Amino acid sequence: MVAQLLGLRLQLLANGFRRSVWQLLGILLATVVGIGLIMLIGSGLIALRSAPDDLARNLLVLAGSFVVLGYVLLPLVFGVDDDMDPRRFALVGFAPRQLSTGLLLAALVSVPSLVILVLSALTVVTWSRGPFPLILAVLSSVLAVATCVLAARLTMALASLLLATRRSRELTGVIGTLVLVLLAPAAILLSSVDWTRDGLAVLGDAADVVSWTPFGAVWSVPGDAAMGDVGSALLKLGIAAATVALLWLAWDRLVAHMLVTPEREQAVKTYGGMGWFDVMPARPASVIAARSISYWGRDPRYLVSIVIIPVVPLIMILPFLVIGVPMQTLALLPLPVMALFLGWSLHNDLAFDSTAIWLHVVSGVRGYSDRIGRMFPVLLIGIPLIVVGSMVSILVYGDWAALPSMLGVSSALFLGGVGLSSYISARLPYPAALPGDSPFQQPQSSGTLGGVSQSVGLAGSLLVAAPALYFAWLGLHVDPSWHLTSLIAGLGAGALAIIVGVWRGGRVFDRRGPEIMEFALSH
């Protein structure tokens, strides 16, 4: 049975080369690049043999922990297709224990497994500094390969079992994006460390903590032995062996479960009414608003924007905290930034409709109705955000006299972005991810149209808010009475931007109906 599974695995790998010439060239190029990276990392591992024991151990523990974490998370986040899914062998008649063993051995015949096998073997060269560290390095390399392969097989099987529906895969993609975005503050904090003075201490402290976890224990064993800490080395070897045992037990049980579990099917929802269409009046702008609200609540392309917008200000604040800017001053930054990007998020809304925009064109919907309906969901989010967020920001800032300025600046940025987007989305649309596609797919935009559209939207929003920003600055540094002027200027400029944007955008929509249809059909 094992021989059959190994032969099947080899046949699947060979089939990868029976493609078109360009696909074959791409595979060969990726193979060359991969071999080059293995040679580069391998030479580094060999060079670490002459490095101090503590430095080699700390680097291997931290790097190895990220490798194990990658084998765990990547199948969950990106939903890798599993050619050797256990459920495909349900009718063959293999015993569950035989199948789990055979699939695990077959998983060793893959590019990721070969990479970790080669690199783990080279760590033995790194720790060939004495008989005892060498023996532990051999054992650790075997356990490291087993940990990575088992973790990848386990999470890949869980992904195929639990993330079979498109909705669940999109949700994990959004969560993965959020995690990657939140890693930026960690990178900024690391960049603030004086590595010439404190670098080794920081690496050592981090490695000491990670080395006691299932991610880093297996990489720390020979290093601890080389440093003379035999007790810690043996304890961590036990942690590594227990990790492999638990992963194997989970994999074995999961295979047995999947053999008797059919694939999940997309649940078909039934609705008792028409949702927002029942709530909104029977007018063109209201119907488009109802449709837009439905999109913003269900379409992952919009959900990604909603998730990322609150994170952007946090990333912007962190460098200022590192250099010592007081939190009281930084409290004035997050809300205007969120207002800016929330208003700007509509700048390519028309392209998100794809070919569905023909309904608006052929039904004779007036342009201003289309523009008003599309901005409704953003107004529904933005107005409460500005009111509540301004109070929270000023509460942290500590001077309620600045509340009118916060309201004025945030309103100008938000309303200015919405108004400009109402014009830009009709005048300068550019290709976007199609409905049903992953929100992380971005089609190529011809020329520089996408960059121009985005730049005009952001720069125009700042220009609309310039008077409010100026009066707010006067209120903070000259006379608090200017705060009220900032509020009036911000609301006035934002309202004017909305009116002009809807008017101009509506006229462009009416005039460019055929061009808009052509854009939708060609992208």
ABEGO torsion letter per residue (X at the ends): XAAAAAAAAAAAAAAAABBBAAAAAAAAAAAAAAAAAAAAAAAAAAAAAABBAAAAAAAAAAAAAAAAAAAAAAAAAAGBBBAABAAAAAAAGBBAAAAAAAAAAAAABBAAAAAAAAAAAAAAAAABAEAAAAAAAAAAAAAAAAAAAAAAAAAAAAAAAAAABAAAAAAAAAAAAAAAAAAAAAAAAAAABBAAAAAAAAAAAAAAAAAABAAAAAAAAAAAAAAGBAAAAAAAAAAAAAAAAAAAAAAAAAAAAAAABBBBBBBBBBBABAEAAAABBBBAAAAAAAAAAAAAAABAAAAAAAAAAAAAAAAAAAAAAAAGBBAAAAAAAAAAAAAAAAAAAAAAAAAAAEAAAAAAAAAGBBAAAAAAAAAAAAAAAAAAAAAAAAAAAAAAAGBAAAAAAAAAAAAAAAAAAAAAAAAAAAABBBBBBBBGBBAABBBBBBEAAAAAAAAAAAAAAAAAAAAAAAAAAAAAAABAAAAAAAAAAAAAAAAAAAAAAAAAAAAAAAAAAAAAAAAAAAX
